[in-house]
Amino acid sequence: MTVPDIAGYAAKIELPDQAARAAASEQFGRRGRALGHLGDLGAWLAGCQGTFPPKPITHPRLVLFAADHGIAAAGVSAQRTGATADRATLIAGGGDAAGVLAAEFGVPVQVVDVGIDGEPGGHVVADYKVRRGSGRIDREDALTEAEAVAAFEAGAHLANAAVDSGADLLLTGTIGVASTTAAAALTGVLTGSDAATVTGRGSGIDDRAWMRKCAAVRDAMWRARPVVGDRLRLLAAAGGADIAALTGFLLQAAVRRTPVVLDDVTVSASALVAQRIAYRAPEWWIAGQSTAEPAHQRALERLALTTATDLGTNLGGGVGALLSLPTLRAAAALLAVISEDAPSGDASTAGPGPALGSVSLTPAADGGSPPEPDANGYQEP
């Protein structure tokens, strides 16, 4: 087994362009922050793109990592066995909330099976599967160290593939029964929190199931604490194939200077691990939403991430990341068209902007059938 150079990521990841970000902040600051939160988002985009005004987002990509978690056997989830494979197949085929929104916003979707306990089939990419399901983290490791390495490297490879295919914004999320339990355990260990303060209702569990989940998180945290300084062993002990793959994905996207929108608590747990590997990496990320999961809120506070939208959704599967896309596109479009001499607080005098199609929030419908997935598994809407 060849262990990836985890420590090398800290040196490879640079900060976004601070001059471009400062120019954007100054631009909307002159107008008394009339753009509000849109100005902050536009400034973040400008820094990541290295240019002011920021360019329109034209090639976003949604990458979802799917895996089952063995801790589901402890009765911590309201979802049935097999739900992960079914939802992965549904989303990859253009269904579910994520598939519908991706089609509406013109976002190609790639669903990657890294650890489903089954064979979903359809358009789900199975080339990066490291195992079927994971170990029960309150009693055993989720993965072997070799499996954690394989999942991490798969995520890094997929980030490279997405950027090489022309993606200018990456959206990411997970599909997996009991994934919030692993996310809570990692978040608790990495933020120094008690199990009860990071354990949420996840799939809508009742009080009894919550108590079982809290006990599982407590025991998983106890097992994970001795290896918290070794990031790969931590992912193996208390994570899962999806979380390990996401960690590699987020870090490599930052190496490639490509902005990423994070979806939910499972993604934020991966981001916490990635932050411990490369402290500058979070500058390349933004939270698509802030859910009611307490571990999600703890993680976002520790990561100091801005939230793009806050609609109260908690659907997983990349839905929160997708819902942020129109807002990010609007931020880029407005900063691009508001001229330097526009009166304070009045965007109505802005000069003409780019052609309408280049800043459209949804793709033009042509009535045709969606094409088949490309070589990288992307399903065009």
C-alpha positions in Angstrom: 0.0 0.0 0.0 1.3 3.4 -1.0 0.2 6.1 1.4 -0.5 9.5 -0.2 1.5 12.5 0.8 -1.1 13.9 3.1 1.3 16.4 4.7 2.2 17.8 1.3 -1.3 19.2 0.7 -0.6 22.1 3.1 2.2 23.3 0.9 0.4 22.7 -2.4 -2.8 24.7 -1.4 -2.5 28.5 -1.8 -4.9 31.2 -0.8 -7.4 32.5 -3.3 -6.4 35.8 -5.0 -6.7 38.4 -2.2 -6.4 41.4 -4.5 -9.4 40.3 -6.6 -11.4 39.6 -3.4 -10.4 43.0 -2.0 -11.4 44.8 -5.2 -14.8 43.1 -5.1 -15.3 44.0 -1.5 -14.4 47.6 -2.1 -16.8 47.7 -5.1 -19.9 46.7 -3.1 -18.6 48.5 0.0 -18.9 51.8 -1.9 -22.6 51.3 -2.2 -23.2 50.9 1.5 -23.4 47.1 1.1 -26.5 47.5 -1.0 -25.9 44.0 -2.4 -25.9 42.5 1.1 -24.8 38.9 1.3 -24.6 38.8 -2.5 -21.6 41.1 -2.3 -19.8 38.7 0.1 -20.5 35.7 -2.2 -19.3 37.7 -5.3 -16.1 38.7 -3.5 -15.5 35.0 -2.6 -16.0 34.0 -6.2 -13.7 36.8 -7.4 -11.0 35.6 -5.1 -11.3 32.0 -6.2 -11.4 32.9 -9.9 -8.5 35.3 -9.5 -10.3 38.1 -11.4 -12.6 41.1 -10.7 -15.4 41.3 -11.7 -16.0 37.6 -11.2 -16.8 35.6 -14.3 -20.2 33.9 -14.8 -20.5 30.4 -13.6 -20.9 28.4 -16.8 -19.8 24.9 -16.0 -20.8 23.7 -12.5 -20.6 20.0 -11.7 -22.3 18.0 -8.9 -20.4 15.0 -7.6 -22.1 12.8 -5.1 -20.4 10.0 -3.1 -22.6 7.1 -2.1 -21.8 4.6 0.7 -23.6 2.6 3.4 -22.5 2.8 7.0 -22.5 -0.3 9.2 -23.5 1.7 12.2 -27.1 1.6 10.8 -27.3 -1.8 12.4 -27.4 0.0 15.8 -30.9 1.4 14.9 -29.7 5.0 14.4 -31.6 5.7 11.2 -35.2 5.8 10.1 -34.2 4.8 6.5 -34.6 1.2 5.4 -31.9 -1.2 4.2 -31.2 -0.7 0.5 -32.2 3.0 0.5 -28.7 4.1 -0.4 -28.6 2.1 -3.6 -32.1 3.1 -4.6 -31.5 6.8 -4.1 -28.2 6.7 -5.9 -29.8 5.0 -8.9 -32.7 7.5 -8.8 -30.5 10.6 -8.7 -28.1 9.3 -11.3 -31.1 8.8 -13.6 -32.3 12.3 -13.1 -34.9 11.7 -10.4 -35.2 12.7 -6.7 -35.0 16.4 -5.6 -31.3 16.5 -6.6 -31.9 15.2 -10.1 -34.8 17.6 -10.7 -32.8 20.7 -9.5 -29.7 19.7 -11.4 -31.8 19.5 -14.6 -33.4 22.9 -13.8 -30.1 24.6 -13.2 -28.2 22.9 -16.0 -25.8 21.0 -13.8 -24.3 17.6 -14.9 -24.4 15.0 -12.1 -22.0 12.3 -11.3 -23.0 9.7 -8.6 -20.1 7.6 -7.5 -20.5 4.4 -5.6 -17.5 4.2 -3.1 -19.2 1.9 -0.6 -22.8 1.0 -1.2 -23.8 -2.4 0.3 -25.3 -3.5 -3.0 -25.0 -2.9 -6.7 -27.1 0.1 -7.7 -26.6 -0.1 -11.5 -27.9 2.4 -13.9 -25.8 5.5 -14.4 -24.0 5.2 -11.0 -20.3 5.1 -11.4 -18.9 1.9 -9.7 -15.2 2.2 -10.8 -14.1 3.6 -7.4 -15.9 1.2 -5.0 -13.6 0.3 -2.1 -15.9 -2.1 -0.3 -19.6 -2.9 0.4 -20.7 -0.9 3.4 -18.5 0.0 6.3 -17.7 -1.4 9.8 -19.9 -0.5 12.8 -17.9 2.4 14.2 -19.0 2.0 17.8 -17.3 -1.4 17.8 -14.8 -1.6 14.9 -13.1 0.6 12.3 -15.3 1.8 9.4 -12.5 0.9 6.9 -9.1 -0.6 6.8 -6.3 1.9 6.3 -5.8 0.6 2.8 -9.5 1.2 2.0 -9.3 4.7 3.5 -6.3 5.5 1.2 -8.2 4.1 -1.8 -11.3 6.2 -1.1 -9.2 9.3 -0.4 -7.3 8.9 -3.7 -10.5 8.2 -5.6 -11.9 11.5 -4.4 -8.7 13.3 -5.4 -8.8 11.7 -8.8 -12.5 12.7 -9.3 -11.7 16.3 -8.4 -9.0 16.3 -11.0 -11.3 14.8 -13.6 -14.0 17.3 -13.0 -11.6 20.3 -13.2 -10.0 18.8 -16.3 -13.4 18.5 -18.0 -13.9 22.3 -17.6 -15.8 22.6 -14.3 -15.6 26.1 -12.8 -17.6 25.4 -9.7 -17.9 22.0 -7.9 -20.9 21.1 -5.8 -20.7 18.0 -3.6 -22.7 15.9 -1.3 -23.3 12.3 -0.1 -25.9 9.6 -0.3 -25.9 7.1 2.6 -27.9 5.5 5.4 -26.5 6.5 8.8 -23.9 8.8 7.4 -24.9 11.5 9.9 -23.8 9.2 12.7 -20.3 9.0 11.4 -20.3 12.7 10.6 -21.3 13.5 14.2 -18.6 11.3 15.6 -15.9 13.0 13.5 -17.2 16.4 14.3 -17.3 15.7 18.0 -13.7 14.6 18.0 -12.4 17.4 15.9 -14.3 20.2 17.7 -13.9 18.8 21.3 -17.6 18.4 21.7 -19.7 16.0 23.7 -21.6 13.3 21.9 -25.0 14.7 23.0 -24.2 18.1 21.6 -23.4 16.9 18.1 -26.0 14.2 17.7 -29.0 15.2 15.7 -32.2 13.6 14.4 -30.8 12.9 10.9 -33.4 11.0 8.9 -36.1 12.0 11.4 -35.6 9.5 14.2 -37.6 9.4 17.4 -36.4 9.8 20.9 -35.4 6.2 21.4 -33.5 6.1 18.2 -31.8 9.3 19.1 -30.6 7.8 22.4 -29.2 4.8 20.5 -27.5 7.2 18.0 -26.0 9.3 20.8 -24.5 6.2 22.4 -23.1 5.1 19.1 -21.5 8.5 18.5 -20.1 8.5 22.1 -18.5 5.1 21.6 -17.2 5.9 18.1 -15.6 9.1 19.5 -14.0 7.1 22.3 -12.4 4.8 19.6 -11.4 7.7 17.4 -9.7 10.0 19.9 -6.4 8.0 20.1 -5.9 8.4 16.3 -7.1 12.0 15.9 -3.6 13.1 14.9 -3.4 10.7 12.0 -5.9 11.9 9.5 -6.1 8.7 7.4 -6.4 6.5 10.5 -9.1 8.8 11.8 -11.1 8.4 8.5 -10.6 4.7 8.8 -11.7 4.5 12.4 -14.8 6.7 12.5 -15.5 7.8 8.9 -16.5 5.8 5.9 -15.7 5.5 2.2 -17.9 8.5 1.3 -16.2 10.7 4.0 -12.7 9.6 3.0 -13.4 10.2 -0.7 -14.9 13.6 0.1 -11.8 14.6 2.0 -9.6 13.8 -0.9 -12.0 15.6 -3.3 -12.1 18.8 -1.3 -8.3 19.0 -0.9 -7.5 18.3 -4.5 -10.1 20.9 -5.6 -8.3 23.4 -3.5 -5.0 22.4 -5.1 -6.6 23.0 -8.5 -7.8 26.4 -7.3 -11.5 25.5 -8.0 -14.3 26.7 -5.6 -16.5 24.1 -4.0 -20.0 24.3 -2.5 -20.5 22.0 0.5 -23.9 20.4 1.0 -24.6 19.0 4.5 -23.3 17.6 7.8 -21.5 14.7 6.2 -19.6 17.0 3.8 -18.8 19.4 6.6 -17.3 16.5 8.6 -15.0 15.7 5.7 -14.1 19.4 5.5 -13.1 19.4 9.1 -10.7 16.5 8.4 -9.4 18.3 5.3 -8.9 21.5 7.3 -6.6 19.6 9.7 -4.5 18.5 6.7 -4.3 21.9 5.0 -5.4 24.9 6.9 -5.8 27.2 3.8 -8.2 24.8 2.1 -11.4 26.1 3.6 -10.8 29.4 1.8 -11.9 27.6 -1.4 -15.2 26.3 0.0 -18.5 27.8 0.9 -21.5 26.2 2.7 -24.6 25.7 0.5 -26.8 25.7 3.6 -26.9 25.4 7.4 -29.1 22.5 8.5 -30.6 21.8 11.9 -28.0 19.1 12.5 -26.0 20.3 15.5 -22.8 18.7 14.2 -23.3 20.7 11.0 -23.5 24.0 12.9 -20.5 23.1 15.0 -18.5 22.3 11.9 -19.4 25.4 10.0 -18.4 27.5 13.1 -15.1 25.8 13.3 -14.5 26.1 9.5 -15.7 29.8 9.6 -17.5 29.2 6.4 -20.0 31.6 4.8 -23.4 30.1 4.0 -24.8 30.8 0.6 -28.4 30.2 1.2 -30.5 29.2 4.3 -33.9 27.8 3.2 -34.2 25.3 6.1 -33.8 22.3 3.8 -32.1 19.1 5.0 -32.6 16.7 2.1 -29.0 15.6 1.5 -27.9 14.3 -1.9 -26.5 17.7 -2.9 -29.8 19.5 -2.7 -28.4 22.3 -0.4 -25.4 22.8 -2.7 -27.7 23.0 -5.8 -30.0 25.5 -4.2 -27.1 27.9 -3.7 -26.2 27.9 -7.4 -28.8 30.6 -8.5 -27.6 32.9 -5.7 -23.9 32.4 -6.6 -24.7 33.1 -10.3 -26.7 36.2 -9.3 -23.7 37.4 -7.2 -21.3 37.0 -10.1 -23.7 38.6 -12.6 -24.5 41.7 -10.5 -20.8 42.4 -9.7 -20.1 42.1 -13.4 -22.7 44.7 -14.5 -22.8 47.3 -11.7 -20.5 50.1 -13.0 -18.1 52.0 -10.8 -20.1 55.2 -11.1 -23.5 53.7 -10.2 -25.1 55.8 -7.4 -24.8 54.4 -3.9 -27.5 51.8 -3.2 -28.9 52.0 -6.8 -28.1 49.2 -9.2 -30.7 50.4 -11.7 -28.2 52.6 -13.5 -25.8 49.8 -14.2 -24.7 49.5 -17.8 -25.5 46.6 -20.0 -24.1 43.3 -18.9 -23.0 40.1 -20.6 -25.3 38.5 -23.1 -28.4 37.1 -21.4 -27.5 33.5 -22.0 -24.2 33.8 -20.2 -25.7 34.8 -16.9 -29.0 32.8 -17.1 -29.8 31.0 -13.9 -31.5 28.1 -15.8 -30.6 26.6 -19.1 -32.7 27.2 -22.2 -35.0 24.2 -22.9 -34.7 22.8 -26.3 -37.2 20.0 -26.0 -34.6 17.3 -26.7 -33.7 14.2 -24.8 -30.8 14.4 -22.3 -27.6 12.9 -23.7 -26.0 9.8 -22.3 -23.4 10.2 -19.5 -19.9 11.0 -20.8 -16.7 9.1 -20.2 -16.4 10.5 -16.7 -20.0 9.5 -15.7 -21.5 12.9 -15.9 -25.2 12.9 -16.8 -26.1 16.1 -18.6 -29.6 17.4 -17.7 
